[in-house]
Amino acid sequence: VTCTPVDSDLLDYLNDLPDQRAELEANKLTLLPYEFMHSLCNLLFELFKNEEDPFNKRVIGLLCIATQSGLRPNELLNLETDCIKHETVDGMPVTKLRYRATKQRRGKGAMLVRTVANQKVVETVSEMLKACNSEDRVFSGGMNERTLNTALRSIIRNNAEGLHCVT
């Protein structure tokens, strides 16, 4: 494998950090530093709480859910309004987020799966449902993956200083 100078610098840096090196070799490298991700999550939840426009609130809400769940944009956009399920596992209450997984599915197939939902996800979905009226999806019909990407880029650009990132 031929490395460019940037690749060599990155590999040298990762060699000094065994956990990141293992993640890289497993093809699961965490791309965002903790400080940035933590600041971004706080910012998104603050924006969500203060947003009054229903469409924007739902876009920001989906981004909030993404930070907590790791769902892909297509999975976020297909969240149904009844996606929160309260269950009991071994006598303990557990809240799950039900979604259609698209990873490793060929064609248009999707598989219904559930993942544990933390309190932030439950509260976000609950707030988003107030703007859903009689729709069957949490998102608005005018949203797509590009909407989410554009919103996230705009939020980061407009708050770069507070997020301590270079623009």
C-alpha positions as CSV (number, residue, x, y, z in Angstrom):
1,V,0.0,0.0,0.0
2,T,1.4,3.4,-1.0
3,C,0.7,6.2,1.5
4,T,0.5,9.9,0.8
5,P,2.2,12.1,3.3
6,V,-1.2,12.8,4.9
7,D,-1.9,9.1,5.2
8,S,1.5,8.4,6.7
9,D,0.9,11.2,9.3
10,L,-2.4,9.7,10.1
11,L,-1.1,6.2,10.5
12,D,1.8,7.4,12.7
13,Y,-0.7,9.2,14.9
14,L,-2.9,6.1,15.1
15,N,0.1,3.9,16.0
16,D,0.5,6.0,19.1
17,L,-3.1,5.3,20.0
18,P,-3.7,1.6,20.2
19,D,-7.5,1.8,20.6
20,Q,-7.9,4.0,17.5
21,R,-5.5,1.8,15.5
22,A,-7.6,-1.3,16.4
23,E,-10.8,0.6,15.3
24,L,-9.1,1.6,12.0
25,E,-8.1,-2.0,11.3
26,A,-11.6,-3.1,12.1
27,N,-12.9,-0.5,9.7
28,K,-14.7,1.3,12.5
29,L,-12.7,4.4,13.1
30,T,-14.5,7.1,15.1
31,L,-14.1,10.1,12.9
32,L,-15.3,12.9,15.3
33,P,-13.3,13.8,18.4
34,Y,-15.2,13.5,21.7
35,E,-15.0,17.2,22.4
36,F,-16.5,18.1,19.1
37,M,-19.2,15.5,19.2
38,H,-20.2,16.4,22.8
39,S,-20.4,20.1,21.8
40,L,-22.4,19.2,18.7
41,C,-24.9,17.1,20.6
42,N,-25.4,19.9,23.2
43,L,-25.9,22.4,20.4
44,L,-28.3,20.3,18.5
45,F,-30.5,19.6,21.6
46,E,-30.4,23.3,22.5
47,L,-31.5,24.3,18.9
48,F,-34.2,21.6,19.0
49,K,-35.6,22.9,22.3
50,N,-35.7,26.5,21.0
51,E,-36.9,25.9,17.4
52,E,-40.4,27.0,16.7
53,D,-40.8,26.2,13.0
54,P,-42.3,22.7,12.8
55,F,-40.3,21.7,9.7
56,N,-36.9,22.9,11.1
57,K,-37.7,21.3,14.5
58,R,-38.2,18.0,12.8
59,V,-35.0,18.3,10.8
60,I,-33.0,19.2,13.9
61,G,-34.8,16.4,15.9
62,L,-33.7,13.8,13.3
63,L,-30.1,15.0,13.7
64,C,-30.5,14.8,17.5
65,I,-31.7,11.2,17.1
66,A,-28.8,10.4,14.8
67,T,-26.3,11.5,17.4
68,Q,-27.8,9.2,20.0
69,S,-28.6,6.2,17.9
70,G,-26.2,6.0,14.9
71,L,-29.0,5.5,12.5
72,R,-28.3,6.2,8.8
73,P,-30.1,9.1,7.1
74,N,-32.4,6.7,5.2
75,E,-33.3,4.9,8.4
76,L,-34.0,8.2,10.2
77,L,-36.2,9.4,7.3
78,N,-38.3,6.2,7.6
79,L,-39.0,6.4,11.3
80,E,-42.6,5.7,11.9
81,T,-44.6,7.7,14.4
82,D,-45.0,4.6,16.6
83,C,-41.2,4.0,16.6
84,I,-40.9,4.1,20.4
85,K,-41.7,0.9,22.2
86,H,-41.8,0.3,25.9
87,E,-40.9,-3.2,26.9
88,T,-39.9,-5.2,29.9
89,V,-36.8,-7.3,29.8
90,D,-36.0,-9.6,32.7
91,G,-38.4,-7.5,34.9
92,M,-36.7,-4.2,33.9
93,P,-38.4,-1.5,31.8
94,V,-36.6,-0.8,28.6
95,T,-37.5,1.6,25.9
96,K,-36.6,0.7,22.3
97,L,-36.4,2.6,19.0
98,R,-37.9,0.6,16.2
99,Y,-36.6,1.3,12.7
100,R,-36.0,-0.3,9.3
101,A,-32.4,-1.3,9.0
102,T,-31.0,-0.9,5.5
103,K,-27.3,-1.9,6.1
104,Q,-26.3,-5.0,4.2
105,R,-29.6,-5.3,2.5
106,R,-29.6,-5.7,-1.3
107,G,-32.1,-3.9,-3.4
108,K,-35.0,-2.2,-1.7
109,G,-35.2,-4.5,1.2
110,A,-35.2,-3.4,4.8
111,M,-35.4,-5.3,8.1
112,L,-37.4,-4.1,11.1
113,V,-35.1,-3.9,14.1
114,R,-35.0,-2.4,17.5
115,T,-32.3,-0.6,19.5
116,V,-32.3,0.7,23.0
117,A,-33.5,4.3,23.1
118,N,-32.1,6.7,25.7
119,Q,-34.2,9.3,27.4
120,K,-33.0,12.0,24.9
121,V,-34.3,10.0,22.0
122,V,-37.7,9.3,23.7
123,E,-38.1,13.0,24.5
124,T,-37.1,14.1,21.0
125,V,-39.5,11.7,19.3
126,S,-42.2,12.8,21.6
127,E,-41.7,16.5,20.8
128,M,-41.5,15.7,17.0
129,L,-44.8,13.8,17.1
130,K,-46.6,17.0,18.2
131,A,-45.9,18.4,14.6
132,C,-46.8,15.2,12.8
133,N,-50.6,15.6,12.7
134,S,-52.0,12.5,11.1
135,E,-48.8,11.5,9.3
136,D,-47.3,8.0,9.7
137,R,-43.7,9.1,9.6
138,V,-41.8,11.3,12.1
139,F,-40.2,13.3,9.3
140,S,-42.0,15.7,6.9
141,G,-42.7,14.8,3.3
142,G,-40.4,17.5,2.1
143,M,-37.3,16.0,3.8
144,N,-34.7,13.9,2.3
145,E,-31.0,13.0,2.9
146,R,-29.9,16.2,1.3
147,T,-32.1,18.2,3.7
148,L,-30.4,16.6,6.7
149,N,-26.9,17.1,5.3
150,T,-27.6,20.7,4.4
151,A,-29.0,21.4,7.8
152,L,-26.1,19.8,9.6
153,R,-23.5,21.7,7.5
154,S,-25.4,25.0,8.1
155,I,-25.5,24.4,11.9
156,I,-21.8,23.6,12.0
157,R,-20.9,26.5,9.8
158,N,-23.0,29.0,11.8
159,N,-21.7,27.7,15.2
160,A,-18.1,26.9,14.2
161,E,-16.6,29.0,17.0
162,G,-18.7,27.5,19.7
163,L,-17.9,24.0,18.4
164,H,-14.2,24.8,18.4
165,C,-13.8,23.7,14.8
166,V,-12.0,25.1,11.8
167,T,-14.2,26.2,8.9
